[in-house]
Amino acid sequence: EVIEFLKNPEKFQELGGRIPSGILLVGPPGTGKTLLARAVAGEADVPFHARSGSDFVDRWVGEGSRAVRNLFDLARSKMPCIVYIDEIDSLGTKRSATISSGGDREYQQTTNALLTELEGFKKYPGVVFMASTNNPGNLDEALLRPGRLDRHIMVLLPDAKGREEILKVHTKKIPLAPDVDLVTIA
């Protein structure tokens, strides 16, 4: 659906449809959430602007929120495109209502900058926001409300057939001994 939208947004708009504001990929480590997001951008042939959540919180005062704004400014200048934040839980964990230290306030300013940018996405339908996490229960409720990360997709570990297909992709250009059985390995 996202690929089709990015390739031909007019088709969706003529019918009154809209793409989800944000897509959250949820699953254990190693399931290919980042590769899936990158593949969507590749299939749609659009720019892929990816960052890790920790890229925004390991900064000087004011720099985290500025980095969020810069990422979204870049995305708006390159529409259509995908903005992807891996490990969004390191940026968007539940905020507390208690009085916080300076570091916590900076962290909350960065989270607030992200929430503000996502709220403004309605004006930029050519930008699709994707994020991933291993711990959806740790995310701030404001990130999960409608209009932000409003579609959640479970990305589970592959079964034996899935592992076999992955092995086929990775061994496609590699000479294998005659006794190598990908089904057994999978």
C-alpha positions as CSV (number, residue, x, y, z in Angstrom):
1,E,0.0,0.0,0.0
2,V,2.8,2.4,0.9
3,I,4.7,1.6,-2.3
4,E,1.7,2.1,-4.4
5,F,0.9,5.4,-2.7
6,L,4.5,6.7,-3.2
7,K,4.5,5.7,-6.8
8,N,1.1,7.1,-7.6
9,P,-0.3,9.4,-4.9
10,E,-2.8,11.0,-7.3
11,K,-4.6,7.6,-7.6
12,F,-5.2,7.6,-3.8
13,Q,-6.1,11.3,-3.6
14,E,-8.7,11.0,-6.5
15,L,-10.5,8.3,-4.5
16,G,-10.3,10.3,-1.3
17,G,-7.9,7.8,0.3
18,R,-4.9,8.6,2.5
19,I,-1.8,6.8,3.5
20,P,-1.3,6.1,7.2
21,S,0.4,9.1,8.9
22,G,3.0,6.8,10.5
23,I,3.9,3.1,10.4
24,L,5.4,1.3,13.4
25,L,7.3,-1.9,12.7
26,V,7.3,-4.0,15.8
27,G,9.2,-7.2,16.5
28,P,12.2,-8.9,18.1
29,P,15.8,-8.0,17.2
30,G,17.0,-9.4,13.9
31,T,13.7,-9.8,12.2
32,G,14.6,-7.3,9.4
33,K,12.5,-4.3,10.4
34,T,15.1,-1.9,9.0
35,L,15.6,-3.9,5.8
36,L,11.8,-4.0,5.3
37,A,11.6,-0.2,5.6
38,R,14.5,0.2,3.2
39,A,12.9,-2.3,0.8
40,V,9.7,-0.2,0.7
41,A,11.7,2.9,-0.2
42,G,13.6,0.9,-2.8
43,E,10.5,-0.6,-4.4
44,A,8.8,2.8,-4.5
45,D,12.1,4.3,-5.8
46,V,12.0,7.2,-3.3
47,P,14.7,8.6,-1.0
48,F,15.1,6.9,2.3
49,H,16.2,9.1,5.2
50,A,17.1,6.8,8.1
51,R,18.3,7.6,11.6
52,S,18.6,5.8,14.9
53,G,16.6,7.1,17.9
54,S,19.8,7.3,19.8
55,D,21.2,9.8,17.2
56,F,18.8,12.4,18.6
57,V,19.3,11.9,22.4
58,D,23.1,11.8,22.5
59,R,23.5,15.6,21.8
60,W,24.2,18.9,23.5
61,V,21.3,20.9,24.8
62,G,19.0,22.0,22.0
63,E,20.7,19.8,19.4
64,G,18.3,16.8,19.7
65,S,15.3,18.8,18.8
66,R,17.2,20.7,16.1
67,A,18.3,17.4,14.5
68,V,14.6,16.2,14.4
69,R,13.6,19.4,12.7
70,N,16.5,19.2,10.2
71,L,15.6,15.6,9.3
72,F,12.0,16.5,8.6
73,D,13.0,19.6,6.7
74,L,15.2,17.4,4.5
75,A,12.3,15.0,4.0
76,R,9.9,17.8,2.9
77,S,12.5,19.0,0.4
78,K,12.8,15.5,-1.1
79,M,9.2,14.5,-1.4
80,P,8.1,11.8,-2.0
81,C,10.2,10.0,0.5
82,I,10.4,7.9,3.6
83,V,11.6,9.1,7.0
84,Y,12.6,6.1,9.1
85,I,13.7,6.1,12.8
86,D,15.1,2.8,14.1
87,E,14.8,2.1,17.8
88,I,12.3,4.9,18.3
89,D,11.9,3.8,21.9
90,S,15.2,5.4,22.7
91,L,13.7,8.7,21.5
92,G,10.0,8.3,22.4
93,T,9.8,6.5,25.7
94,K,7.0,7.3,28.1
95,R,7.5,10.8,29.6
96,S,6.8,11.3,33.3
97,A,4.9,14.2,34.8
98,T,7.3,14.6,37.6
99,I,9.9,17.4,37.9
100,S,12.9,16.3,35.9
101,S,16.6,17.1,35.7
102,G,18.1,19.1,32.9
103,G,19.0,16.0,30.8
104,D,15.4,14.7,31.1
105,R,14.1,18.1,30.0
106,E,16.3,18.0,27.0
107,Y,15.2,14.5,26.2
108,Q,11.5,15.6,26.5
109,Q,12.2,18.6,24.2
110,T,13.5,16.2,21.6
111,T,10.4,14.0,21.9
112,N,8.2,17.1,21.7
113,A,9.9,18.2,18.5
114,L,9.2,14.8,17.0
115,L,5.6,14.9,18.0
116,T,5.3,18.4,16.5
117,E,6.8,17.3,13.2
118,L,4.5,14.3,13.0
119,E,1.5,16.5,13.7
120,G,2.5,18.7,10.7
121,F,2.7,15.8,8.3
122,K,-0.9,16.3,7.2
123,K,0.4,19.2,5.1
124,Y,3.0,17.0,3.4
125,P,1.3,13.9,2.1
126,G,4.4,12.9,0.1
127,V,6.4,12.0,3.2
128,V,5.8,8.6,4.9
129,F,7.1,8.2,8.4
130,M,8.2,4.7,9.5
131,A,9.8,3.7,12.8
132,S,10.7,0.4,14.5
133,T,10.9,-0.9,18.0
134,N,11.4,-4.1,20.0
135,N,9.5,-2.6,22.9
136,P,6.2,-1.0,21.9
137,G,5.0,-0.9,25.5
138,N,7.7,1.6,26.4
139,L,6.5,4.2,23.8
140,D,4.9,7.5,24.8
141,E,1.2,7.3,24.2
142,A,1.3,10.6,22.3
143,L,3.4,8.8,19.6
144,L,0.8,6.1,19.2
145,R,-2.3,8.2,18.9
146,P,-4.2,8.6,15.6
147,G,-2.4,10.9,13.2
148,R,1.1,9.8,14.3
149,L,2.2,6.2,14.4
150,D,-1.3,5.0,13.7
151,R,-0.5,1.7,11.9
152,H,1.4,-1.1,13.7
153,I,2.9,-4.0,11.7
154,M,4.3,-7.1,13.5
155,V,7.5,-8.4,12.0
156,L,8.1,-11.8,13.4
157,L,11.0,-14.2,13.2
158,P,10.8,-16.3,10.0
159,D,9.6,-19.9,10.0
160,A,11.6,-22.7,8.3
161,K,10.3,-21.8,4.8
162,G,11.1,-18.1,5.4
163,R,14.6,-19.0,6.6
164,E,15.1,-21.1,3.5
165,E,14.0,-18.2,1.2
166,I,16.4,-15.9,3.0
167,L,19.3,-18.4,2.6
168,K,18.5,-18.6,-1.1
169,V,18.8,-14.8,-1.5
170,H,22.1,-14.7,0.4
171,T,23.6,-17.7,-1.4
172,K,22.4,-16.7,-4.9
173,K,25.9,-15.6,-6.1
174,I,27.9,-17.9,-3.9
175,P,29.1,-21.3,-5.2
176,L,27.9,-24.0,-2.8
177,A,29.2,-27.5,-2.4
178,P,26.9,-30.2,-3.9
179,D,26.1,-31.6,-0.4
180,V,24.8,-28.2,0.9
181,D,21.1,-28.5,1.7
182,L,19.5,-25.1,2.4
183,V,16.3,-26.8,3.7
184,T,18.3,-28.7,6.4
185,I,20.2,-25.5,7.3
186,A,17.0,-23.5,7.5
